Amino acid sequence: MDRGKRPNKFVANRNNKMYMDLRDIIREHALPFLPAKSLFRVQVVCRDWKLQISTPFFAHNQSLSYQSLSGLFCQLPFNPPSFISIDPKSCGVPDQSLTFLPEPVDIRASSNGLICCQGRTGLKAYYICNPVTKQWKTLPNSNANHGPDPAIVLVFEPSLLNFVADYKLVCAFPSVDFDNATEFEIYSSSEGAWKVSGEICFASKKLVPRSGVCVDGVVYWQSKVHGIVAFDLTKDRSQLIQGHSGATLGMINGKLCSAHANGRSITVSLLANVYSNTMQMHSNARTWKEKTRFCIDNSVSAGSAYEQVAVLSVGCDVVLVQIGKTILSYNVNTKRTKTVCSAVESDIRCVSYVNSLVYI
């Protein structure tokens, strides 16, 4: 009789081992791919998960693993910022107005979980912060006058070897020495100082604030007229690129993308050839290659069919579109459209955001 019970005991132990292995797999290989808000919620599952999530190594791993678009930081002039989440159950921040900063701020840029803000008083200092952990740093004063609404881009790419965020701020500002020219100033966190580039872009191009994006070491700004200004951080060189007027820039699959609306039709294109304007006549080379095109159906958006359509953000295979007071999300892969928010002012300024635990 005793021998008959042994196989059952062996099977029970084996199943228990399988359960333990699955729990370890989830902890080590699944948790880092969750957004920050979800991680705070699952801390109550067990003590091991809570300890794991609270370590700096896990925060570093999560910043590398999770880089999906989580929502938008939005702000009306002279008002505190607010956060609109694509999925409120999984993505969010504890203090969307950023009241933990030492003064009221305007949000200028965002990159992979970090936010760049500018104070409204005194010298209008720049702050880099993580709205999830409430960590922040004040940057030294810049050498140049960036203007009241600077065209600034935050560049942060999580690195496997750097546990502390290594980031740059790149600002394109009007030259004081040359009319209709643009200069560039870069702040490096590793050096802790600003430096004005020797490069000057001699073109009558006024840049759109909060339009900048960095792709593979090159920063791009949408100009207020037809075209895009590019600045290569490695080569310290600028370039003009053909582009759609009023388009929104982003990144998909590691390439610069541009999304613009024509009525309720949205076209997303990828940068294909920056030298197409130098090709011989009748060449088939094109600057942009269409990635996808979709139309916003009246059934998925409230309001009049004649309301203006604006692309707020494009990246991580998601396009955010505003129609009247409604913000819609379109997934490039699944071809699905859903309503994100239905009560947004038409003149609101938005910056895309990733819900990350990154350490500053």
Secondary structure, 3 states (H helix, E strand, C coil): CHHHHHHHHHHHHHHHHHHHHHHHHHHHHHHHHCCHHHHHHHCCCCHHHHHHHCCHHHHHHHHHHCCCCCEEEEECCCCCCEEEECCCCCCCCCCCCCCCCCCCEEEEEEECCEEEEEECCCCCCEEEEECCCCEEEECCCCCCCCCCCCEEEEEECCCCCCCCCCEEEEEEEECCCCCCEEEEEEEECCCCEEEEEEEEEECCCCECCCCCEEECCEEEEEECCCCEEEEECCCCEEEEECCCCCCEEEEECCEEEEEEEECCEEEEEEECCCCHHHCCCCCCCCCEEEEEEEECCHHHCCCCCCCCEEEEEEECCEEEEEECCEEEEEECCCCCEEEEECCCCCCCEEEEECCCCCCC
